[in-house]
Amino acid sequence: MKNIKSIIFDLGAVLLNIDYQKTICEFEKLGIEKSAEFYSKKTQTNIFNLLETGKISDEDFVREIQLLCKDAKEDQVIFAWNALLLDLQKERIELLKKLNQDFHIYLLSNTNSIHISEFKKKLGEIKYQEFYNLFDKVYYSHEIGFRKPNKESFQLILDENNLKANEVLFIDDSPQHIEGANKLGIQTHHLSDTEEITTLFPDIIL
């Protein structure tokens, strides 16, 4: 990869450790049938798309999930939904600190305000702000109204920051998101399950 001037990072499974199976298991406990088909890394029903593009409120999302459960309270649904969120390793934060000295770096995540609230709680307000401020700009899908792999999510970053697609590197763990970025001419790296983001540099940009 050559002439990289900007790097767009995914959040979940690239910087923040996540485990989809934990939420699947918690949904099962609440009585949702075929939870793995209802929500997983590869497939999810439309209710999650609506939440992650800001088209429904958190309250409406919780109520929709409750309709599928046996008798779940609001806090139980939120706990199950947040179960997939794990830790943010300090080595990855250190990597970002080094990279933002030489590159413009951005965060693009398919997410929602429930997860971001929990993410803030896990880190603490001060550490969350420190993490947030490492990026030139942060793009959360529920705030911008677009999800990856839709081209609009990538185009927004290019347009707002006057970036040339062929000078941008996008790193994500989902093949379909990588494909979406490739269509716009963005350079990409698909982070596999066996790769660790901190080991990719500097080789990936040489």
C-alpha positions, -999 to +999 in steps of 0.1 A: +000+000+000+014+034-010+007+071-005-015+065+026-023+099+042-054+090+062-066+059+080-102+050+088-107+025+116-136+003+125-144+002+162-158-032+172-134-062+167-107-039+154-100-015+183-127-026+208-129-063+217-164-077+212-181-111+213-213-115+194-219-149+210-224-132+244-254-112+232-268-142+213-267-162+245-283-135+265-311-131+239-316-168+242-320-165+280-347-139+274-366-163+252-358-151+217-359-181+194-331-187+169-311-159+184-281-165+161-303-158+131-319-129+148-286-111+155-250-121+146-220-106+129-231-118+094-269-115+097-293-094+116-329-084+114-340-049+103-347-037+139-309-034+143-304-016+111-331+009+121-314+015+155-279+019+140-291+045+115-310+065+141-344+057+126-359+044+158-354+055+194-336+034+220-370+031+238-387+018+207-359-006+201-362-020+236-399-024+233-396-043+200-371-067+216-394-071+246-422-083+223-400-112+213-391-122+248-410-142+274-411-115+301-380-093+299-377-060+317-360-030+300-328-033+319-326-070+310-328-062+273-302-035+276-279-059+295-283-085+268-277-060+240-245-047+257-232-081+266-210-083+234-190-052+244-157-062+260-124-043+266-103-017+248-066-027+251-042+000+260-018-012+233-043-002+207-047+032+222-009+036+221-009+026+185-035+053+177-013+079+196+016+070+173-004+070+141-021+103+146+013+120+146+018+111+109-016+104+096-051+118+097-072+091+115-109+086+116-133+062+133-163+048+114-185+024+133-219+008+128-232+014+163-260+029+184-264+052+214-270+023+238-237+007+230-218+040+230-233+048+264-220+015+277-187+020+260-183+054+278-193+037+311-167+010+307-139+034+299-150+062+322-158+097+309-122+110+309-106+080+292-135+079+266-128+116+257-091+109+254-099+080+231-124+101+211-100+130+207-073+107+192-093+109+159-096+138+135-133+130+135-156+102+147-184+089+126-211+068+144-237+053+121-267+063+143-255+099+142-247+101+105-277+081+093-257+056+072-242+022+079-214+004+063-211-010+037-234+017+022-212+040+001-227+071+017-209+064+050-175+063+033-183+092+009-192+114+038-158+111+053-141+117+020-162+148+012-161+164+047-123+160+050-113+166+014-097+132+012-086+114-020-099+078-019-066+063-032-048+080-003-071+065+024-067+031+042-098+015+057-094-013+082-124-034+092-131-070+102-162-075+080-156-085+043-188-068+031-176-035+046-142-039+029-160-045-004-181-013+001-149+008+006-132-008-024-160+003-047-150+039-040-113+033-046-103+033-010-074+011-001-084-015+025-072-042+049-095-069+061-086-077+097-090-114+101-099-132+134-063-143+138-048-108+133-041-081+159-043-045+148-011-035+167+010-060+146+000-045+112+021-014+113+044-002+099+044-031+073+009-025+061+017+010+048+051+004+033 
